[in-house]
Amino acid sequence: MSEVAAVEVPERYSLECRVASVRFLNRGTFQVELESSTGAALRYIAGHYLQLNIDIDGQAHSLFYSVANRPDSKQPGRLQLFIQNGSLFTEKLLRRLVQICGRQEHLTVALPMGRAFLQSNLKKPHLLVAAGSGISKIKCLAEEIVARDPSADVRVYWSNKDIDDFYLLEEFREWETQGENLSFTPILESEHPEWNGRTGFIFEVIQEDQYVSDNTVAYLCGSPRMVYGTIDQLAPYGLTEANCYSDVFEYAPRDKRVAV
C-alpha cells in the first residue's frame, strides 16, 4: 500500500438501528437512512462497509453495504446506504425496510468492516473511481477528503452503462465548489443523444485526462473485472497496485480468481 497516515481504526461492534427513511434515487436505486436507536455516535472511518442483519420472510439474512455518508458530528448516529434493486431478493428487502420505516422495530448492523478505508496521505493526488453502485463508497471518501483538506488534489470518475443509472449528479457536482482542486467526471460507456458528457470506458477517460502518475493514490469501487482492469490499463502511466485501495482485494484477490 501507499504511504499511510496514522489512523486508529475502531474495533468492530454491533448496534441496533431504526429505519428513518427509504426513498428513490432513480428507477432502480434506493437511499436508505438508518439511525442509531440510542442516538450514540457511530464509530467508523470513511470507506468502511457494514453488515446489515435483517429478517425477511421469517429468515435471518446478513447483507453487506458500503456506508455512503462520512462520519459527521452534527448527525453522529446516522448511516446512509444506497441499495440497488436488481433481484427478487432485493425487492423483498426493500419492502421489508419500507415496512419497518419510522416504526420502533429495529435491525442490527455491525461495523466497521473492510480495509479500504481512508488512510492515505492527502498531500498526494487522489483518484477515486466508481462503477455503478460503487459510487456510494466513493461519495463517502470524497466528502471526507474535502472535509479534512479542501485543498487536496482529487479526481472523481463515475461510470454507468445507461444514462438512467445516474443519480444525485447535482449534489456530486457541488464537490467542485467545496474542494479547491477537486473534479467530478460522470462517464457513460457509449454515446447517447441525450448525454453531452464524457463517454467510453472509464480507464480511457482517465488516460485522456493524463492525471495518473507514480505518485497517484487510487480508491476503486466496482466489480473485480473493473477494478483490476482499470489498474492494469493505468499501470503504463505510473499507477501501481501498491498505491491502490479496494474491497475487491479482500474478497476477490488476483491469485484466487478463476480464469474464464
C-alpha positions as CSV (number, residue, x, y, z in Angstrom):
1,M,0.0,0.0,0.0
2,S,1.0,3.6,-0.4
3,E,2.3,5.8,2.4
4,V,-0.4,5.8,5.1
5,A,-1.4,8.2,7.8
6,A,-1.5,7.2,11.4
7,V,-5.1,6.0,11.7
8,E,-6.7,4.5,14.8
9,V,-9.3,2.0,13.5
10,P,-12.3,1.4,15.8
11,E,-12.9,-2.1,16.9
12,R,-15.9,-3.9,15.2
13,Y,-19.1,-3.7,17.2
14,S,-22.8,-4.2,16.8
15,L,-25.7,-1.8,17.4
16,E,-29.4,-1.5,16.9
17,C,-30.7,0.9,14.3
18,R,-34.1,2.1,13.2
19,V,-35.0,2.8,9.6
20,A,-35.5,6.6,9.3
21,S,-36.3,6.8,5.6
22,V,-36.3,5.0,2.3
23,R,-36.5,6.9,-1.0
24,F,-35.9,6.5,-4.7
25,L,-32.7,7.9,-6.2
26,N,-33.5,6.5,-9.7
27,R,-35.5,3.8,-11.3
28,G,-33.5,1.0,-9.6
29,T,-31.6,2.6,-6.6
30,F,-32.9,3.5,-3.2
31,Q,-31.3,5.6,-0.5
32,V,-31.9,4.1,3.0
33,E,-31.2,6.2,6.1
34,L,-30.6,4.4,9.4
35,E,-30.3,5.9,12.8
36,S,-28.8,4.6,15.9
37,S,-31.6,3.6,18.2
38,T,-29.8,5.1,21.2
39,G,-28.5,8.2,19.4
40,A,-25.0,7.0,20.1
41,A,-22.2,8.3,17.9
42,L,-21.2,5.7,15.3
43,R,-17.5,4.7,15.1
44,Y,-16.1,4.1,11.6
45,I,-13.9,5.7,9.0
46,A,-14.9,6.9,5.6
47,G,-14.6,3.9,3.2
48,H,-15.7,1.3,5.7
49,Y,-18.7,-1.0,5.0
50,L,-21.1,-2.6,7.3
51,Q,-23.1,-5.8,7.9
52,L,-26.8,-5.4,7.9
53,N,-28.7,-8.1,9.8
54,I,-32.4,-8.3,9.0
55,D,-35.3,-10.8,9.0
56,I,-37.1,-11.3,5.6
57,D,-40.0,-13.7,5.4
58,G,-39.0,-15.2,8.7
59,Q,-35.4,-15.9,7.7
60,A,-32.3,-14.1,9.1
61,H,-30.0,-12.5,6.5
62,S,-26.6,-10.8,6.7
63,L,-26.0,-8.3,3.9
64,F,-23.0,-6.1,3.2
65,Y,-23.2,-2.4,2.1
66,S,-20.7,0.4,1.8
67,V,-21.5,3.4,4.1
68,A,-22.4,6.3,1.9
69,N,-22.0,9.1,4.4
70,R,-18.9,10.4,6.2
71,P,-18.9,10.4,10.0
72,D,-20.5,13.7,10.9
73,S,-20.5,15.2,14.4
74,K,-23.7,17.1,13.6
75,Q,-25.5,13.8,12.9
76,P,-23.4,11.2,14.7
77,G,-25.9,8.4,14.8
78,R,-26.8,8.4,11.1
79,L,-25.9,5.8,8.4
80,Q,-26.7,6.2,4.7
81,L,-26.9,3.3,2.3
82,F,-27.5,3.1,-1.4
83,I,-29.3,-0.2,-2.4
84,Q,-29.7,-1.2,-6.0
85,N,-32.8,-3.2,-6.7
86,G,-31.8,-5.8,-9.2
87,S,-33.3,-9.0,-8.0
88,L,-36.4,-10.6,-6.4
89,F,-34.5,-10.7,-3.1
90,T,-33.6,-7.0,-3.1
91,E,-37.3,-6.3,-3.8
92,K,-38.2,-8.2,-0.7
93,L,-35.5,-6.4,1.3
94,L,-36.7,-3.0,0.2
95,R,-40.3,-3.9,1.0
96,R,-39.2,-5.0,4.5
97,L,-37.3,-1.8,5.0
98,V,-40.3,0.3,3.9
99,Q,-42.5,-1.8,6.2
100,I,-40.4,-1.0,9.3
101,C,-39.5,2.6,8.3
102,G,-40.5,5.0,11.0
103,R,-41.5,2.3,13.5
104,Q,-39.9,1.2,16.7
105,E,-38.9,-2.1,15.1
106,H,-35.1,-2.3,15.0
107,L,-32.5,-4.1,12.9
108,T,-28.8,-4.7,13.8
109,V,-25.7,-3.5,12.0
110,A,-22.1,-4.5,12.6
111,L,-19.2,-2.1,11.7
112,P,-16.6,-1.0,10.8
113,M,-15.6,-3.6,8.2
114,G,-13.1,-3.6,5.3
115,R,-9.5,-2.5,4.8
116,A,-10.1,0.1,2.0
117,F,-10.9,3.0,4.3
118,L,-9.4,6.4,4.0
119,Q,-5.8,6.1,5.3
120,S,-3.6,7.7,2.6
121,N,-1.5,10.9,2.6
122,L,-3.8,13.6,1.3
123,K,-0.9,15.7,0.1
124,K,-0.7,13.2,-2.8
125,P,-3.0,13.3,-5.8
126,H,-6.0,11.1,-5.3
127,L,-8.0,9.2,-7.9
128,L,-11.5,8.0,-6.9
129,V,-13.1,5.5,-9.3
130,A,-16.6,4.1,-9.2
131,A,-18.6,1.9,-11.5
132,G,-22.4,1.7,-11.0
133,S,-23.4,1.4,-7.3
134,G,-19.8,1.7,-6.3
135,I,-20.4,5.5,-6.1
136,S,-21.7,5.0,-2.5
137,K,-18.3,4.3,-1.1
138,I,-16.6,6.9,-3.4
139,K,-19.2,9.5,-2.3
140,C,-18.2,8.9,1.3
141,L,-14.5,9.1,0.6
142,A,-14.8,12.3,-1.5
143,E,-16.8,14.1,1.1
144,E,-14.4,13.1,3.9
145,I,-11.3,14.2,1.9
146,V,-12.9,17.6,1.2
147,A,-13.8,18.0,4.9
148,R,-10.3,17.1,6.0
149,D,-8.3,19.1,3.4
150,P,-10.3,21.3,1.0
151,S,-7.0,21.9,-1.0
152,A,-6.5,18.1,-1.7
153,D,-5.9,17.2,-5.3
154,V,-8.8,14.8,-6.1
155,R,-10.3,13.4,-9.3
156,V,-13.6,11.5,-9.1
157,Y,-14.8,9.4,-12.0
158,W,-18.1,7.6,-12.1
159,S,-19.1,5.3,-14.9
160,N,-22.5,3.8,-15.8
161,K,-23.8,1.8,-18.8
162,D,-27.2,3.5,-19.0
163,I,-28.0,7.2,-18.8
164,D,-30.8,6.5,-16.3
165,D,-28.4,4.8,-13.9
166,F,-27.0,8.2,-12.7
167,Y,-28.4,10.0,-9.7
168,L,-27.5,12.9,-7.4
169,L,-25.4,14.4,-10.1
170,E,-26.1,18.0,-8.9
171,E,-25.1,17.1,-5.4
172,F,-21.9,15.4,-6.6
173,R,-21.0,18.4,-8.8
174,E,-21.2,20.6,-5.6
175,W,-18.0,18.9,-4.6
176,E,-16.2,21.0,-7.2
177,T,-17.3,24.2,-5.3
178,Q,-16.2,22.8,-2.0
179,G,-12.9,21.4,-3.0
180,E,-10.3,23.8,-4.4
181,N,-8.7,21.1,-6.5
182,L,-11.5,18.5,-7.0
183,S,-13.1,17.5,-10.2
184,F,-16.0,15.2,-10.8
185,T,-16.5,13.4,-14.1
186,P,-19.5,11.2,-14.8
187,I,-19.0,8.8,-17.8
188,L,-21.5,7.0,-20.0
189,E,-20.0,3.9,-21.6
190,S,-21.5,4.6,-25.0
191,E,-22.9,7.5,-26.9
192,H,-26.5,8.6,-26.2
193,P,-28.4,11.5,-27.9
194,E,-29.4,13.0,-24.5
195,W,-25.9,12.7,-23.0
196,N,-23.4,15.6,-23.5
197,G,-20.8,14.4,-21.0
198,R,-17.8,12.1,-21.4
199,T,-18.2,8.6,-23.0
200,G,-16.1,5.5,-23.2
201,F,-14.5,3.0,-20.8
202,I,-13.6,4.6,-17.5
203,F,-9.8,3.9,-17.9
204,E,-9.9,5.6,-21.4
205,V,-11.3,8.8,-20.0
206,I,-8.7,8.8,-17.2
207,Q,-6.0,8.2,-19.7
208,E,-7.2,11.1,-21.8
209,D,-7.0,13.4,-18.8
210,Q,-3.4,12.4,-18.2
211,Y,-3.9,12.6,-14.4
212,V,-2.1,9.4,-13.3
213,S,1.5,9.3,-12.2
214,D,3.6,7.1,-10.0
215,N,2.6,9.4,-7.1
216,T,-1.1,8.9,-7.5
217,V,-3.2,7.1,-4.8
218,A,-6.4,5.4,-6.1
219,Y,-9.5,4.1,-4.4
220,L,-11.6,1.9,-6.7
221,C,-15.1,0.5,-6.2
222,G,-16.8,-1.8,-8.6
223,S,-16.6,-5.4,-9.9
224,P,-13.3,-7.3,-9.7
225,R,-13.0,-7.0,-13.5
226,M,-13.4,-3.3,-13.5
227,V,-11.0,-2.7,-10.6
228,Y,-8.2,-4.9,-11.8
229,G,-8.8,-3.9,-15.4
230,T,-8.5,-0.2,-14.6
231,I,-5.4,-0.7,-12.6
232,D,-3.8,-2.7,-15.4
233,Q,-4.7,-0.2,-18.0
234,L,-3.3,2.7,-16.0
235,A,-0.1,0.9,-15.0
236,P,1.8,2.1,-18.0
237,Y,1.0,5.7,-16.8
238,G,2.5,5.0,-13.4
239,L,-0.3,3.7,-11.2
240,T,0.7,0.7,-9.1
241,E,-1.5,-1.7,-7.2
242,A,0.6,-0.9,-4.1
243,N,-0.9,2.6,-4.3
244,C,-4.5,1.3,-4.7
245,Y,-7.2,0.5,-2.2
246,S,-10.3,-1.6,-2.9
247,D,-12.6,-4.0,-1.1
248,V,-12.1,-6.3,-4.2
249,F,-8.6,-7.1,-2.9
250,E,-10.2,-8.8,0.1
251,Y,-13.0,-10.8,-1.5
252,A,-11.5,-11.4,-4.9
253,P,-7.7,-11.4,-4.8
254,R,-5.9,-11.8,-8.1
255,D,-4.3,-15.2,-7.2
256,K,-7.7,-16.7,-6.3
257,R,-9.7,-15.6,-9.3
258,V,-10.8,-18.4,-11.7
259,A,-9.7,-17.9,-15.3
260,V,-12.6,-17.7,-17.8
